Amino acid sequence: QVQLVESGGGLVQAGGSLRLSCAASGSIFGVRTMGWYRQAPGKQRELVAIINSINNESSTNYADSVKGRFTISRDNAKNTVYLQMNSLKPEDTAVYYCKGILFVSNYWGQYWGQGTQVTVSS
């Protein structure tokens, strides 16, 4: 059984920083994409940042609202993805979800974590 477990959320003042982690575990034979999404109350879930690995080369993509403030990275050996969030704003308040495109049981599938709350106070 594959699990994605997020950690690192919490309460921080505006201008502060947090680092989220997401560890994927289970019978995983490949990782194509890992990323972070967020959902604020009353809003749709939106992409924050993703990191792709194809042929041992990585590429990243960010939402315009977080460019220059957030950095996504991954540790392939640990199947773990990180999101360093700096200069946080109240509008960054949301539940942050980790998502992975993983090769499990001979299929590429989409897997989600349970989410971690990030609250930024003004």
Stockholm file with secondary structure:
# STOCKHOLM 1.0

chainA/1-122         QVQLVESGGGLVQAGGSLRLSCAASGSIFGVRTMGWYRQAPGKQRELVAIINSINNESSTNYADSVKGRFTISRDNAKNTVYLQMNSLKPEDTAVYYCKGILFVSNYWGQYWGQGTQVTVSS
#=GR chainA/1-122 SS CCEEEEECCEEEETTCCEEEEEEEESSCCEEEEEEEEEECTTSCCEEEEEEEEETTEEEEEECTTTTTTEEEEEEGGGTEEEEEECSCCGGGCEEEEEEEEEEETTEEEEEECCCEEEEEEC
#=GC SS_cons         CCEEEEECCEEEETTCCEEEEEEEESSCCEEEEEEEEEECTTSCCEEEEEEEEETTEEEEEECTTTTTTEEEEEEGGGTEEEEEECSCCGGGCEEEEEEEEEEETTEEEEEECCCEEEEEEC
//
